[in-house]
Amino acid sequence: MALNRVTSEDRSRLLAAVGAMALVVAASNWLVQFAINDWLTWGAFTFPFAFLVTDLTNRAYGPRRARQVVAVGFVIAVALSLTLAPWRIAAASGGAFLIGQLLDVSIFNRLRRSSWWLAPFISSALASVLDTAIFWTGAFAGQGLPWITWALGDLAVKLAMAVLLLAPFRLLMRVYAPLPAR
């Protein structure tokens, strides 16, 4: 990750974002293996924090740095996930994560000048739909498990979390001055 044009404080924050991203994804890939019922797994409650990390990074440093955090977090998360989950979950998660997070970055950036809550909510919600479809189809289709109902339950939690995570987003975004659209 090219961090040569940022301050040491910025570098530390970006590396922390990469670490948080990798931790959230790896933990979610481990937790998705544990069903709560036919509608939910535990991973549904952790993964939405990846969108919070992406959106805060995008708000503070812009889409280029947010994409860098996503890319490096992706590599680390997939490597960790291969030790915590079956390869099918790690591979499906990696693809879904990368596509969903890059969509989130793009939508967030287009909406960044709107009301403070619109960019993180809309980008997280739309990216969640895509992420959910890719992940659940790739990880569990044809496995004899209730993957469709898990996908629907997962999506419902992600959408609810998109609303609930607006409060921490608002509190944390005050630390940074929003960047103009690029």
C-alpha positions, 0 to 999 in steps of 0.5 A, a space after each residue: 500500500 502506497 502510504 508515502 504521501 501521508 503523515 505518520 498519524 495518517 499511516 497509523 490510522 490507515 494501517 489500523 483500518 487494514 487491521 480492523 478490516 482483516 479482523 472483521 472479515 476473518 472473524 465473520 468467516 469463522 462465525 458464519 459456520 455457526 448457525 443460530 437457527 435456519 435464518 441466521 449465523 453469527 457472522 451476520 452480526 460482525 461483517 457489517 463493521 467492514 462497511 463502517 471501516 470502509 466508509 470512515 476511511 473513504 470519508 477521511 482519506 477519499 476513495 483511493 485510500 479506501 480502495 487501498 485499505 480494501 485491497 490490503 485487507 482483502 489479501 490478509 483476510 483471505 489468508 486468515 480465512 483459509 486457516 479459520 474456515 473451509 476454502 469455499 467460504 474463504 474464496 466466496 468471502 474474498 470475492 464477495 468482499 472485494 466486489 461489495 467493498 469496491 461498490 461501497 467505495 464508489 457509491 459512497 464517493 458519489 453521495 459524499 456531499 449529500 446528508 451525512 447519513 445518506 452516503 454510508 447508508 445507501 452505499 452499505 445497503 446496496 453493497 450488502 445486497 451484492 455481497 450477500 448474493 455472491 457470498 451465500 451462492 458461492 459458499 453454500 449453494 449445493 451443500 444441503 444447508 438452508 443457505 437461502 434462508 441464511 442469506 435472507 437473514 444475513 441480508 436483513 441483519 446487514 440492512 439493520 446494521 446499516 442503520 444502527 452503525 450510522 450513530 458510530 459513523 457520525 461520532 467517528 466522522 467528527 474526527 476527520 474533515 470530509 473530503 470533497 468528491 473526487 
